[in-house]
Amino acid sequence: MKINREFTKNTQSPYENIKFKKASTEILNPDGSLVFKLENFDVPEGWSQVASDILSQKYFRKAGVPSKVKRTDERNIPSWLAPRVADNESEDLSFSSEKNSQQVFDRLAGAWTYWGWKGNYFSSEEDAKAFFDEVRYMLAMQMVAPNSPQWFNTGLHWAYGIDGPSQGHFYVDHETSKLTRSSSSYERPQPHACFIQSIDDDLVNDGGIMDLWVREARLFKYGSGTGTNFSNLRGSTEGLSGGGKSSGLMSFLKIGDRAAGAIKSGGTTRRAAKMVVVDIDHPDIEEFIKWKVTEEQKVAALVAGSKICAKHLKKIMNACHNCEADGESCFDPSKNPALIREIIEARKNEVSENYIQRVIHFSKQGYKTIEFETYNTDWDSEAYVTVSGQNSNNSIRVTDDFINAVIEDKDWNLVNRTDNSTNKTIKAKDLWDQVGYSAWACADPGIQFHTTINDWHTCPESGEIRASNPCSEYMFLDNTACNLASLNLITFMNEDKSLDTYLFKHAVRIWTLILEISVMMAQFPSKEIAKLSYEYRTLGLGYANLGGYLMSKGIPYDSDEGRSNCAAITSLMTGTSYATSAEIASKQGSFPGYQQNSKSMLRVIRNHRRAAYGYKDEYEELHVNPVPFIADDLRDTNLGIEAQKIWDEAYQQGQKYGYRNAQTTVIAPTGTIGLVMDCDTTGIEPDFAMVKFKKLAGGGYFKIINRTVPDALEQLQYTESEVSEIINYAVGHGTLKNAPGINHEALKEKGFTDVELDLLEQNLKNVFDIRFSFNEFTLGREFCLNKLNINEVQLSDMNFNMLAALGFSNEAIEEANIFCCGTMTLEGSPHVQDTHLSVFDCANPCGRIGKRYLSVESHIRMMAAAQPFISGAISKTINMPSEANVEDCMEAYLLSWKLGTKANALYRDGSKLSQPLASKLVEEDDLEENIMVEAPSSPTEKTIAVAKEAANSIVYGSRNKVPDRRKGYIQKAIVGGHKVYLHTGEYEDGSLGEIFIDMHKEGAFLRSLMNNFAIAISIGLQYGVPLEEYVEAYTFTRFDPAGVVQGNNRIKNATSILDYVFRELAVSYLGRNDLAHADNTDVDFSLGTGAEEGTLKNNEIPWKLVKKMSSQGYLRGQENLMVINSDGSPANYSSPEPEINSGITLSNNATEQQPLNRSQAAKMMGYEGDACPECGSFTLVRNGTCLKCDTCGATTGCS
């Protein structure tokens, strides 16, 4: 083939006019520990930090790269193209990582050129050099990128001589056409991302069930994904040849799921992916449809159950220790009213009786706290790991017969696999309802439209298409493979925002050739895949950044013009690729399976051509007509003309020479490679957010408007000053200077100085909510404690709202937020016309106030616009709002079928437990307001509420009076200018039994009222009413006197006398430090004086005796009492704690730390709310049918 130079010159390096820069990168664990670090590597100057990170972290070869190489001599290979090996004769030879992006570009392009030369794909050596240079330039300029396995594996042997033992792969020799077993692991790379594998209804033989797990493992190891139709496996009600019943489809699916999960979690390449497909007439289809629904329910049960158990078991243990009875009575429910109440509450919530008894038994042994492990709904958490079905995308395969049976409300037969007899007959509509509910509940299964897929099948005489790869874009025969590459559409735009069709076609031609060469050079994980991939040579060329392309042109994604642009670009790409395939066939011959399928393939090409020319009917052998291309909807008339006439060339060349490839194009999710190309959007997807958080080279992020927004505003004729105001509205000013509600003046009134304001301003530039800047890490701990009077408990609470504590209202905070951090949406922006807002619509509502988002129908219609011009299919997520119902899901599936798409994967917001809702049903602030309205408001009402609670939940025994001579303490304080004396009386074990309240120089009425109130409380305590109930009832009550508290070193402010009293009691007797305002700084004390000090009871002093002699309240409930000998040394009176391995972690001094809830924060930034399983960042976004991480590029797809 002749290769033109459009980007390079034969007299200079392709990198001549590309500036490079030094970059550094590191990978950190979520705990901050270093995983990987690389400094001072070279990347093109235009590459972002994220693109540089992904190239270095994922695609740089990390070991075995020699510092010195030499060329080998190979017959008929030009010296400049000869393979390299380590120069072992060099004295300073060393081995390390790749450190320059040019090394990667060179090894990829070099390997493709080398194998292309060996396969006689170039007309001359000059064409080979032009190919080598053009490819390197396009890679460096982020114009095109191949799928991840190419980056991982291709060129390692050619460039560095890296090799290893065979991994059981096969290939077909391009010279002899013989199937050959590989003798090397890297000489022929595994460049394919997408595989479809078959499975036989056999347990252990080749091609059977257990063999599939081995074949999958071989693919996952090299970073590829695979899909399989499991419908050959017999159902659970079908018999076995030796007697008995089969284990059934689901039992084996669960085994495969666990195997895939184990393999995916290891290694250094990204996580691989898996697709499970089952036909709609399989006997076990109902169980398969609800599989993930059931498993998600298990996760919900694990999470909720573990938290319920932990809550009640801790309460039971507390009841055992906060007891007024003596000795063993504390552990006897019949004698401990608090304990029986907690047992009853635990039983109401189905807590296991075994665990209830176990905790009581542990308490009796002296343990004070229990750590019962709880689970969360993170998708990579232990809860999800415990259940099955989490390591694959699931799809059902439906025929037109089934869809018509649903529409006509007919019966549907489930068919046995062994003899094709009817296993069960059900209503098609009932089965369809199950599909809709499962999709609504857990976003699985997706649907593949079997009839439509096979109507566009280029090789039907070779067998049906029965499955797809994990992302659903590659659909072809079982045991075949596809390697992907995607073009970055933005890089092919002219200055007037039109598509440069000439350069676009040039790139499509070269990359079709690259993918064809990759088929020739590749090795495959099984004989069958190697054989069929050689015979059909399927390719997967596609594009990325369609959403960004449309927005930069000022065209709404949901518009006729947007869909026509999509159709035209897709038509031009696939038509050019097929024309190139025919050109290759003119030199190399058509693919071996072409002759058998030539009539069908030419029929499919004619149908593509008809759609390009806008035919509404006259299609050949199609059950559902496609959505035709409407050229009149395009402003770019040249694009429309090119998109149509290319099919004349593709068809004429195909008639003459045939085609080298059975398929040439797909639209992949382009997750990781989209980030390498710095694409704003992936595949055919719209954007997910208006404002992005761009990663900085030195760590951290800064906010930036989506880079296509200014282009769009310019196309829509906004002035430069208007554009600046609009961007400030979305991104914010990054400062609180002159902000409404909260500004420097308002903060100075609260105690801030210029020092703190400077610290604050430095941090505000990078946050998306000002509340994240108001913390001890930004302002300093001493300032928060001493100047702002914020206590330790509040500071340690990661969800603490400092601004609210300082007295700022929600309205003031929101106003300041919008000024400083922006709205992250263009809705409500100055100057932007309502008619233009649709240009900026994203897949989800943007920012904190955004309401607009793309409709379900808009996603489906965009897929339908592209599908008539794609050889394979499209990987895309159909986003649905949380309020969508089951009927909406079924309607979306039906619309997809009616418009001629091949597959549909729905994602309803909130359908996954692991992902937080974009909007809560009730906001926390509203919920708190409602609770405040409903709660008893006066002290009298609270007393009644406590009495009712006590009457309903306490099992009464006799009154447990305090001893006649009892210990306690007296606390003097001044509350709002009024002196208050609090007297306490304690039982021998140190628990509270009575209180007295005296108010100095007050009137007789108030003093008598408070005294009688204290007596009432004391009687309640002695009858078993827990102190906790009184604390919950009376803290935060509001009436005068109230205000600043003097004389109490823990309580510094109170809303009433009762609020003060019960705060003091809670701190002293319950350890409720959350109700205190300052640290425990009580005076030190000693116990025992004179000659007898430290000699009591001959080393047999029980702690009960110590408690009888000391006031538990005076010590603030501290347990660290110590007996001191006369010489000052501690007496060894403490008994060792037993160590028991019981499945429950126990400790005597346990503290809980509340984790920061970053999920909702990530959701507000436009992300999914999950943590990336590889880097721990909360930057996962929907990517086709999968997820990708915007920080490290990890993806659950296979591109």
Disulfide bonds with the S-S distance in Angstrom:
none
